[in-house]
Amino acid sequence: MKTDYLYKLRNGDELTLRQQIMMVFQLSVPAIMAQLSSIVMQYIDASMVGRLGAVQSASIGLAASTTWLFGGLCMAMVAGFSVQVAQHIGAGDEKTARNIMKMGFLIALGFAVVLGLAGAAISGVLPVWLGGGEDIREGASAYFLVYSLAVPFMQLNHISGGMLQASGNMKLPSMLHILMCGLDVVFNTLLIFPTRQVMGITIPGAGLGVTGAALGTALAQVVVSLTMTYMLLFRSPMLKLRKGEKFCFSKSHFSSCIRISLPVALQEVVMGGAQVMSTTIVSPLGTVSIAANSFAITAESLCYMPGYGIGSAAATMIGQSTGAGRKELTRKLGWLVTLLGMAVMTVSGALMYLLAPWMIGLLSTDPEVVELGTTILRIEAFAEPMYAASIVASGVFRGAGDTLSTSLFNFGSMWLVRLPLAAFLSRRMGLKGVWIAMCFELCVRGLLFLIRLAGKAWQKKSNTKQLQC
């Protein structure tokens, strides 16, 4: 089974270096596929809408920073609960893990409903706040409204996928995310474009443009999130609901979950706010710059999402290892998975540099957008190895329950390095200056995370007390 190595880890068995590497790969590959599929969905939306023109593309690009903020907050609410679930599974206490999972469902889903309603309420004025031109405000507003109404289903996806991954099941979330990509293509094809003839075949379409892109993604999320939730609650060997097993609110476990989640949530606010500020820096540069910036971010995501996949696997391994009390193995796995992430993203960065014109060309047919997007994407390629260090080490720290340091590093590098430098360079170099600032900041951030990893303070003592009701 794929989880044999995790069983050995939880059981206290010795793991050779080869077995550690195999465990990292077995957990990382499905997690990478899941992360890549989410970016492919963004790529699909951007590519399809890009065929409609730069104005429509800029509409999605303007709202992107705020959708990242919302998505990040939703994931932050899940983080503390999934880490605690992993640690209790590592300690062999599956009953408490299930109880924490139920707590996570109630709290995270309630938060998502409130967040979604708040997003819908501000959707009309958000493009104005972000400094978007009148030509893109209507599309951006409609896109964000649909996104906001679908936030509870996105959160279901995060909760169910996070809990399955915490139990060591990386394969199922990966398969369902790939399915979501396929559904996104189908729904987008039907909703973005009007009815048309392709090779003599009539393809029906609603012709909703930007709104259709949002609806297509939302519908794909609904189908997959409900499927994922069913598989967790009724099929997961470790976490499925048990007849007669009552829910008990544990103040101790709730406090531990919030202690882990709160710094992650604050980090997402800080990082999301910084992305919004970055959008306001880019917005005055014009429609071409907004579109090129949005497309380059989407294209770059294909290169750094493997890092996030490896980081997700790291959180599971480190969480279970911490719960099992295997301090030395936890430290070795932390370095092993981080170095693997850096190696993978070094390769992906080199490919991004070489394939930049093609990657942007898939998203837009506008020559100016393609030229500018290619230039800034190649600037960013040099930051990928150190960016990987920050992404994967963050997953390591999260699995150990150390989320405060991660938040502080991200806050300091983003607000004290990237934004001031981007504001300064944008006046002199335009969008290229913004991306030079980004590249420099990511290298600084990666160095901070490696320094932290080299120490021992990140190895926290887990709260794996048995449930007392």
Summary of the structure (lengths in Angstrom):
residues: 469
radius of gyration: 21.7
end to end distance: 34.5
largest distance: 67.3
contacts: 1831
relative contact order: 0.14
helix: 81%
strand: 2%
